[in-house]
Structure formats: structure tokens, C-alpha cells
Amino acid sequence: MQSVDRAITVLEILAQHGEAGVTEIAAELGVHKSTAFRLVGALERRGLVEQPGLRGKYQLGFGIIRLAGTMAAGLDLTQQSRRVCEDLASDLGETVNIAIPSGDMVVNIDQVRGASAIVSQNWIGRQNPLHSTSTGKVLLAHMRPADQRRILRGRLERLTPDTITDPDVLRAEIEEILERGYATAVEELEVGLNAVAAPIRGLTGEVIAALSASGPSYRMDRDKLDTIGETVGKAAMEISIRMGHMESPGG
């Protein structure tokens, strides 16, 4: 914990002064210069600080902007998507979630419950594996090929009897997701729970999040998932447009 506290203090020092050398950082931290050097080195490897010149001075790196931008985008996303999520939950009567990538997981950042949602489970803040959720599959299908290959080579945990753990089967499903525009999860995260998700795109067309509708399998059965998928896809496109994405003439 002490190292974490010191690393955060280094960032605060650089934010306050604009730039500082290892000697100055060590003095403000009250630690030996070698300790300060190790802290700065760890932060530099993560892109949180950088050394732009040859004077030995450090400043905040672009990694800080990336982290701050992710948070700002998440906040803006929930604001722009709220009305669409409410309308979708009302139309379907099911629970609607917005999810974003979180490392090799997917995390829900907003939720609206429909009138038919009996279980009042709060999914906000919950992290789930990419391979076992509809939102995770959407994000997996649109991530960088190298990252996708790494995840498919890793351990795909079986959460229910229907969780897909064969990378070849999952790879084939990813191709289907890209072709039809939405993903499904049929009792793959929890027994008795089905879900459908579609991608939310940002200004440049990149997939920044996923919109899902989930409900009990007896109500959201397999025969209804395609129709629900089209509805969720239209709502996801509406949110994308609100986020600055321009829909192509072909839809």
C-alpha cells in the first residue's frame, strides 16, 4: 500500500509542478533517490509519466489522458443512452444494460429494469467474462485481432453447462455476430438467463460499448432472440448516433 500511495503522490507532484526530476520527486516524497527512480520507472512503463527531453525531467504521460478519457466517455455514454435504455426496457419489459470493456472482462455501467423484470438484481459494477455474456461477445468480436486471439487462447471458464469453452466454437460464433450485428447468450452466464446485445459505436466508428437486454429463458426463449436482437440493434445505433457516430447510407 505504501508503494501505491507513493506512486499516486508522484502523479500529484507532476500535476502540480508540470515537470520534475527524480531528485526533486525523492525530496518531496522523503525517500531515497533509487526508490523514487523505481516508482517513476514503473509509472513510465505504464505510460502514466514520460520523459520528453534529455534533461531528466518527467511529466504526466498520455496514459493519464487515456484513463481520464475513458471515465469521461463512460459518464457521457450513460447520459446519452439513458432515454434510449428506458424506452427499450419499456418496449421489451426486460432489463437493459450498458457495458464497457474492463481489461479482459466486461463491466456494466448502467441499468434500466423493464416492467416484467421480476428479480431486482443490480448488475451495475459487476464484471463478467467476455466469452459468457452477450455484451462480452460483442466486445470480443470487435476488439483488435491480437487481443482477440490472446483471449481465445486463454482459459475460457465454464460457468454453466451451456457456457462456450471451445475456442473454435466461439470463433465461429464471433463470425456470426459480425455478420448479423448482435450477439446472444443462452444460459451461458447463469442458468435460466438469456440475453441479446448489440454494439455501440463512437465518433470514428469504433465499438466503445454494448447494449443488452436480458431476461428469464422462459420469457426470452430462443425463438424470440432474433426479433429482440433487431430491436436492440436499432436502439444501439440510436445511442451510437447520440455519441457522434454517423450511420452509413446502407444502414
Buried (B, 14 or more C-beta within 10 A) or exposed (E): EEEEEBBEBBBEBBEEBEBBBBEBBBBBBEBEEEBBBBBBEBBBEEBBBBBEEEEEBBBBBEBBEEEEEBEEBBEEBBEBBBEBBBBBBEBBBBBBBBBBBBEBBBBBBBBBBBEBBEEEEEBEEBEBBBBBBBBBBBBBBBBEEEEBEEBBEEEBEEBBEEBBBEBEEBBEBBEEBEEBBBBBBBBBBBEEBBBBBBBBBBEEEEBBBBBBBBBBBEBBEEEBBEEBBBBBBBBBBBBBBBBEBEEEEEE
